[in-house]
Amino acid sequence: MRFMNKLERKFGKYAIHNLMYYIIILYGFGFLLAWFGGDFYYQYLSLDASKILQGQIWRIVTFLIQPPSTSLVFVIFALYLYYMIGSSLENTWGAFRFNLYFFTGVILHVIVAILLYLFTGRVYLLGTSYINMSLFFAFAALFPNMEFMLFFILPIKVKWLAILDAVFFAVSIVGGFIGGSPASSIAAIISLGNFLMFYFATRNYQRVSPREIQRKKKYKREIHASTSGPKHKCAVCGRTELDGDNLEFRFCTKCDGSYEYCQDHLFTHEHIKKH
């Protein structure tokens, strides 16, 4: 947490505000390109590590225009959902932390794609699908009890959808390796790892430190002692309500100050006057 705060103080001014707005524009452009450009995206813009190492470094950025779907109905729904989730994360975390979360996922995709090519000689075209789905994990961690209207009819809490998302990730990871198409499995592992890394890096572990636990215990003991002690005490004899169930106490209106007396001394005590 402290490291994150230091990064924000130093680099926060460079954060892109309303980042998801620009990402949605890129997806919209990518959707039009998929409709009218055929294979142009995969030939010139995708995350092809072999082409990047040959000098086509623009692919490090341009692979982000890959839309979540080529279906018009689904892409409209997906873009609205991604914008809502991204905006909520930015409003909660701040622009810098949301930028850091999103672009860390992007950079990890690029690094892993290049390393896999260097070590295996194979090109793995990692896309943006799992980057977007990792945003939902972060959203669910922050707003687990928020409800979505599934199919616009059935209300369901985000935390249950996140569990379904996790199951989908698990199936994708296992299925990709078994089915001989590991690109999706690798992308899922990267995105899930990015979420877990960011989640645990931003936890406040001070509340579970031994010093903090001891401080809380001491505070509870002090509160218990202050609330469990006597509430009434006679200013003459010092008796309290704990000394007898039949004892009654009253304040004297003729004494200067808040002096309380038991029934035996309420009318027999000497009034206290301030001179």
N, C-alpha and C positions, 0 to 999 in steps of 0.2 A: 504493500500500500504506500509506504513512504517513497519507494522507488518510483511508483507511478506518479505521485505528487511532484517529485523532483522533475520528472520528464515533462509534466504538464506546465510547470512554472517556466521551464526553459524553452519548450517548443510549442506551447499552446497557441501562440500567436500565428503559427503557420497552419492551424487546423482549417479544413474546408467546412464552412457552416452550411447546413442543409444539404449535406453530402448525398443523401438518398435521392434528392430531387435530380441531381446530375446523373446518378446511376440509372435512374428510371428513364431519363432521356436517352442514355446509351442503349438501354435494352430496347427502347422503342425504335431507335435507328437500326439495331441489330435485327429486330423483327421484320422491318421493311426490307432489309438486305436479304434475309432468308427467303422472303417471298419473291423478290424480283432479281436477286443476285445469284441464285443457284448455289454453287459450291464456292463462291468467292470467299466466304468467311474461312472455310477450311484450307483453301489454297494460299491465302495471303494474310489472314488475320489471327488464326487460331494459335494456341500455345504449343507450337511445334518446336521442340528444343533443338532439333538438328538445324532448322532454318535460323533460329535465333543465334546459334553459334556460327552460322555462316554470314551473319551481319544484319539479319532482319530483326533488329532489336525492338522495333515498334510492336512486335507481337506480345511483348511483356505487358503492354497496356491494352492493345486492341482486342485481346481475347476476352476482355470484360464485356464486350458488346453482345456476347452470345445471349439471346433472350431465353427466358425460362420455358417457352413453348412456341411452337409455330401455329398453334390454334388461336384464332382471334379472340374467341370468347374466353378461353382459359388465360391467355396472356393479359387481357384487361383485368381479370380478377386477380391474377398473380401480382401484377404491377401495383395495383391498389393495395394489396395486402403487404407487399414488401415496403412500399412507401410508408404505410401506417406503422409498421414494425420499426423500420429504420428511424423514422421521426420520433417515435416514442423513446427509443434507446438514446438518441441524441439529446432529447429534452431531459432525460433522467441522468445520463452520464456526463453530458456536456459534449461539445463538438470534438474536443481533442481525443477523449477516450473512445468515442464511437469511431473516429477516423483510425485510431490505433487498432481497434478490434477488427475493423473491416480490412484495412490494408495489410495487417499481419497475416490474415488468411490469404490474401492475394499473393503476398511475397512468398509465403510458404509453398503455395502452388507452383510458383515460378521456379524456386530453388529445387524442389523435389523433382519437377519435370526434367530439369537440366541434369541433376545428379543421376536420375534413373537412365537417362540417355547415355551419359558418360560411362556408367558402370555396366549397362546391359546392351547398349547399342540399339535399343528399341525406343520408338517415339510413343509416348503416352499423352494423348490429347486430353488434358485436364480442363474441364469447363468450369462454369460458374454456379451450377445447380446447388452443389453442397455448400458453397460459400453463403448462398442465400438462405439455405435451410439452417445453417449454423446461427444465423440471426434470430431465427425462431427460438432456438435453445436459450439464447441470452434473454430474449423477451419473456419466455416462460419462467426463467429464474427470477426475474424482477416482478412479474405480474402473474403469479401462478393461479390466482383465483378469478382473474378476469374471464368473462364468458364471451365466446363467439357463437354466432347462430349458424350451426352446421346445416348446410343446404337451405339456409335462410329460415329454418323452422325449429330445429332442435338446439337448445342452449347447451353448451358444453364448455367446461372450464379449460383454460389454456394448459394447465398441468397435465390433463389427460391427453390432450393433443400432443404434448411434448413427449409423453410416453410412447404414443404411436409413432412419432417422428424418430425416437430412439430405436424402436423395433425396425423401422424402415432402414435406418442406418445399418443396423446389425445384419439385416437380410442382404442389403446391398454389398456390404463388405464381404460376407461369406459367399454370396452368390457370384460376385465378380471374380473371385479367385477360383472358385470351382468351375464356373462356366468359361474360363479362359479369357475373360475380358476384365483384367484387373484395373483398368484406368478409373472406373467408377469407384472401385474399392479403395484405391489410393486416395482419390479426392475426398471420399467420405472420412477416411482416417485422418487426413490433414485437417479437415474442417472441424471434426469432433475434437481433435487434439488442440486446435486453436481455441475452441470454446472452453475446454477444461483448463488449459493453461491460463487463460484470461480470468476465468471464474475464480480459481484458487489464488491467483496473484492479487486479486482485488478484495479478498476476504480480510476482515479485521480480526487478526488472531490475538490481539491484545486482550480481548475479553475472555480468552481461555488460557491466558498465561498464569503461572502459579501466583505471581504477585497480585494480579487482578482478582483471582479466585479468593485469596486470603483477604483482600480488601472488602469484597462483597460479604464474606462471612462475618468480618468484624462489624461492618455496617448493620447487618441483620441482628447481630447480638445487641448492639447499642440501641437499635430501634425496639427490640423486644424488651430490653431492660427499662426503656423509658415508658413503654406502654403497659407493661405488666406491674409496675410499681403502684403504690397507693396514690389515689387522686385527691384525698382529703386528709388534713392533718391539723390537729388542735394546736393552737399557738401557745397554750398553757401547759397541758400535760403531754403533748406529743403523740397522743393516740391517733391511729388511722382507722379506716373502715376495715382493715385487715385484722384489727384487734377484737372485733366483735360484730356479729351480724345485726345487732340491734342499735348500734351506735348511729347517731345522726349528727350532721354537721351543718353549721350555718355561718354566713359572713356577718360580721357586726357592722352596722351602718354608722355607728357612732365613733368607730376607730378610724384614724387617718391611715389609709392603706388597705390592702387586701388581706385582712386577718380573719382566719376561720377558726371556729371553736366547736367543741363537742357539746352535747346537750347539758353536760354537767357544769360547763364553764361559760356557756353563752351569756348567762345573766349575772354571773358572779365575778367575772374577770374585771380587771382594772383597764379602763379604756386607754388606748394608746393615742396620744396627741403629739403632733409634730409642732415644735415651737419655732 
